[in-house]
Amino acid sequence: MRNVRLRAWRADDAPVVLRAFSSPDMSRQAAWPVVTLKDAVGWIASWAEVGHAFAVTLGGEVVGNVAVTDIDAHENGWVSYWTVPEARGRGIAVAATEELARWAFGERGLYRLELGHRVDNAASCRVATKAGFRPEGVERGRLHYDGVRYDVERHARLATD
């Protein structure tokens, strides 16, 4: 998708972050509840200390996030992504994740990128595989929400893929 671009997050992007995390499927995806504009500004600011996050834009409008965190001494990193509900199903997350991978391998010098999704999240699995992340296996009972355990499928992409 040609119009998808990555850029640094800005404090004035907070309304988009707040709208994204108000979606029921996103409400548990942040380290703390994002329910006010102040929370959203804090979410944006928190990336400065944990990794590299980029606002995903389409035609100049912020429609999502891609990030690489947990970079280790072995040149591995953990990838995450999301889009606002109205941007889903259009290839935006795939394009953004591909661009993040190019940046991580080229600019940042990483060798391996990993990501995981609940096995019941078929949309995230499609994003991962279309962005070149190969499935590597299932981590049984990895996540725990509201008293329920969820299996997670792990994917990875290497700089040599």
C-alpha positions as CSV (number, residue, x, y, z in Angstrom):
1,M,0.0,0.0,0.0
2,R,1.8,3.1,-1.3
3,N,0.2,5.8,1.0
4,V,1.2,4.1,4.2
5,R,3.9,5.9,6.0
6,L,5.6,5.6,9.4
7,R,6.5,8.7,11.5
8,A,7.3,9.5,15.1
9,W,4.4,9.8,17.5
10,R,3.4,13.3,18.6
11,A,1.5,14.4,21.7
12,D,-1.2,15.8,19.5
13,D,-1.9,12.3,18.2
14,A,-3.5,11.4,21.6
15,P,-7.1,11.6,20.3
16,V,-6.4,8.8,17.8
17,V,-4.7,6.7,20.6
18,L,-7.7,7.2,22.9
19,R,-10.1,6.2,20.1
20,A,-8.1,3.1,19.3
21,F,-7.9,1.9,22.9
22,S,-11.6,2.5,23.4
23,S,-12.3,-0.4,21.0
24,P,-13.2,-3.5,23.0
25,D,-10.6,-5.6,21.3
26,M,-7.9,-3.1,22.1
27,S,-8.7,-2.3,25.7
28,R,-6.3,-4.8,27.2
29,Q,-3.4,-4.1,24.8
30,A,-1.8,-1.3,26.7
31,A,0.2,-1.7,29.9
32,W,-2.4,0.4,31.7
33,P,-6.0,1.5,30.8
34,V,-6.0,4.3,28.2
35,V,-9.4,6.0,29.0
36,T,-8.5,9.7,29.0
37,L,-6.5,12.0,26.8
38,K,-3.9,12.3,29.5
39,D,-3.6,8.4,29.5
40,A,-3.1,8.6,25.7
41,V,-0.4,11.3,25.9
42,G,1.3,9.1,28.6
43,W,1.1,6.1,26.3
44,I,2.8,8.0,23.5
45,A,5.5,9.4,25.9
46,S,6.1,5.9,27.3
47,W,7.6,4.6,24.1
48,A,10.7,6.8,24.5
49,E,12.1,4.3,27.1
50,V,11.0,0.9,25.8
51,G,11.7,0.7,22.1
52,H,10.8,2.2,18.7
53,A,7.2,3.0,18.0
54,F,5.9,4.7,14.9
55,A,2.5,6.2,14.1
56,V,1.1,4.6,11.0
57,T,-0.3,7.2,8.6
58,L,-2.5,6.9,5.6
59,G,-2.8,10.1,3.5
60,G,-1.3,12.0,6.5
61,E,-4.0,10.7,8.9
62,V,-2.8,8.5,11.9
63,V,-4.5,5.1,11.6
64,G,-2.3,2.8,13.7
65,N,0.9,1.9,15.4
66,V,3.9,-0.4,14.7
67,A,6.7,-1.0,17.2
68,V,9.7,-3.0,17.9
69,T,10.7,-3.5,21.6
70,D,12.6,-5.9,23.8
71,I,15.7,-5.6,21.6
72,D,18.4,-7.9,23.0
73,A,22.1,-8.5,22.7
74,H,21.4,-11.1,20.0
75,E,19.9,-8.5,17.7
76,N,16.3,-9.8,18.2
77,G,13.3,-7.6,18.7
78,W,9.6,-8.0,19.4
79,V,7.1,-6.5,17.0
80,S,3.6,-5.3,17.7
81,Y,1.0,-3.5,15.6
82,W,-2.6,-2.2,15.7
83,T,-4.9,-0.1,13.5
84,V,-8.0,1.8,14.4
85,P,-11.1,-0.2,13.6
86,E,-12.1,1.8,10.5
87,A,-8.7,1.1,8.9
88,R,-8.8,-2.7,9.3
89,G,-9.0,-5.1,6.5
90,R,-7.3,-2.8,4.0
91,G,-3.7,-4.0,4.1
92,I,-2.5,-1.1,6.2
93,A,-1.2,-3.2,9.1
94,V,0.6,-5.5,6.6
95,A,2.3,-2.5,4.8
96,A,3.2,-0.9,8.1
97,T,4.7,-4.1,9.5
98,E,6.7,-4.7,6.3
99,E,8.0,-1.1,6.5
100,L,8.9,-1.6,10.2
101,A,10.8,-4.8,9.3
102,R,12.8,-3.0,6.6
103,W,13.7,-0.2,9.1
104,A,14.6,-2.7,11.9
105,F,16.8,-4.8,9.6
106,G,18.3,-1.9,7.7
107,E,18.5,1.1,10.0
108,R,18.6,-0.6,13.4
109,G,20.7,-3.6,12.3
110,L,18.4,-6.3,13.8
111,Y,18.6,-9.9,12.6
112,R,15.4,-11.5,14.0
113,L,12.0,-10.1,14.6
114,E,9.3,-12.0,16.5
115,L,5.6,-11.4,17.2
116,G,2.8,-13.4,18.8
117,H,-1.0,-13.4,18.6
118,R,-3.8,-15.2,20.3
119,V,-4.6,-18.3,18.2
120,D,-8.2,-17.0,18.0
121,N,-7.1,-13.8,16.3
122,A,-7.2,-14.8,12.6
123,A,-6.8,-11.2,11.5
124,S,-3.5,-10.7,13.3
125,C,-2.3,-14.0,11.9
126,R,-3.0,-12.8,8.4
127,V,-1.1,-9.6,9.0
128,A,1.9,-11.5,10.3
129,T,2.1,-14.0,7.5
130,K,1.4,-11.5,4.7
131,A,4.2,-9.3,6.2
132,G,6.7,-12.2,5.9
133,F,6.6,-13.6,9.5
134,R,6.7,-17.4,9.4
135,P,4.8,-19.3,12.1
136,E,7.1,-21.1,14.5
137,G,4.7,-22.7,17.0
138,V,2.1,-22.3,19.7
139,E,2.9,-21.2,23.2
140,R,0.2,-23.0,25.3
141,G,-1.6,-20.9,27.9
142,R,0.7,-17.9,27.4
143,L,-1.8,-15.1,28.1
144,H,-4.3,-14.8,30.9
145,Y,-7.3,-12.5,30.7
146,D,-10.3,-12.5,33.1
147,G,-9.6,-15.9,34.4
148,V,-9.1,-17.5,30.9
149,R,-5.8,-18.8,29.5
150,Y,-5.1,-18.2,25.8
151,D,-2.6,-20.0,23.5
152,V,-0.4,-17.7,21.4
153,E,1.1,-18.5,18.0
154,R,4.6,-17.1,17.6
155,H,5.9,-15.9,14.2
156,A,9.4,-14.7,13.2
157,R,11.1,-13.0,10.3
158,L,14.8,-13.0,9.8
159,A,16.9,-10.4,8.0
160,T,17.8,-13.1,5.5
161,D,14.2,-14.0,4.7
